[in-house]
Amino acid sequence: MNFKMKYRFLAIYLFACFALLPSAFAAKIFIPMDAEGQANHLKAYGIAYQALLENVPVDWLLNYKGGSFGIDQVASIERLCKLRGVTYEVMSDAQYGGILTTIANPDFNGDVIKLEKAPKVAVYTPNSKEPWDDAVTMALTYAEIPYDTLFDDKVLAGKLPEYDWLHLHHEDFTGQYGKFYGAYHNAPWYLKDKEMAEACAKSHGFNKVSQLKLAVAKRIRDFVAGGGYMFAMCSAPDSYDIALAAENTDICDAVFDGDPIAPDYQQKLDFTKCFAFKDFNLITNPYVYQKSDIDNTNYRKVPMSLDYFTLFTFSAKFDPVPTMLCQDHTTTIKGFMGQTTAFRKEVIKSSVLIMAENKAANEARYIHGEYGKGTWTFYSGHDPEDYQHAIYDPVTDLSLHPNSPGYRLILNNVLFPAAKKKPRKT
């Protein structure tokens, strides 16, 4: 065999050896999520989601530079980072291994969570609502995470099991049309929403909208019990629990359903049916823009300049679930109001995990729990970048808030179902 032939065989042999050892030359796309290192935190979640759609492995590096992402280097994902203005770095396998070593150190409060499959996302919202009416819809749209919308007809048709993650638009599950009666009962949009809800109830064989909404609430409960992930914001969390508790009584004034409230409605509430709340008192006056004393809006005395809430710090290696849900580049987040601004701690069940609070106001802002095989998360307030959003206010432009810590909490929940679950350490 001449020299050229030997050289050719040697080259083929070496190439084959290196092909069998791809990890020696593997590279990672590292997406930092700290305050200084990331130009667009919200778009970064969309990058991680897109990688999962393309079956590209994603590591969620809990508590490492704000909850960073490690993604196998793929040209399409790297190109997407550039197009969407997401800060990233290409690391060698050795460099990335150094990060994993740091995280594995028992003295470092971090962990590596494998994200396995892009969750299928649904938003429970009526067709009459505009996308900017809901912070979650805006977050998904800005992050470029695909989602489907569904409402009462599809829920009652059994469509929920087709999804992994469900967000509840700030809907009123009690049949009181958001309690907008006092200010807006003559407004065209209010009359239209009422007419549509009554027609939907009738089409499904219900005499009242409250009965329709209760049936929907129970289907959502079954979705969670079967392993679904439910996220609700603003007025949806308290109205949802109120509807479940009031299953066996009438809490709607005649202006809503044509007949009076049951005289013993408060005594007939069954708090065992609620996900999060207990021992609350209902507010049934149709002219009062509140449903119960779950909401702390009228009890808090917090000036706007001092309105902040604080995320709790959890042990990543022992409590990965709340750690995932609390990933952020700051633990102090500017407060924001809503129809339900905050949850009074006195009415939160002891089994509920409080993940963020305004301690001075004795209120919780972000809570989590399990039900059956699934989980739920409730987040108070309407829009993290609009302190006191009102009807007819202009849309929030998230391109002006690409690093919003309040919106990051929403997107943590969207990725949460993708995580490979680890058994809780004891």
Order of alpha helices (4+ residues) and beta strands (2+ residues): alpha-beta-alpha-beta-beta-alpha-beta-alpha-beta-beta-alpha-beta-alpha-beta-alpha-alpha-alpha-beta-alpha-alpha-beta-alpha-beta-beta-beta-beta-beta-alpha
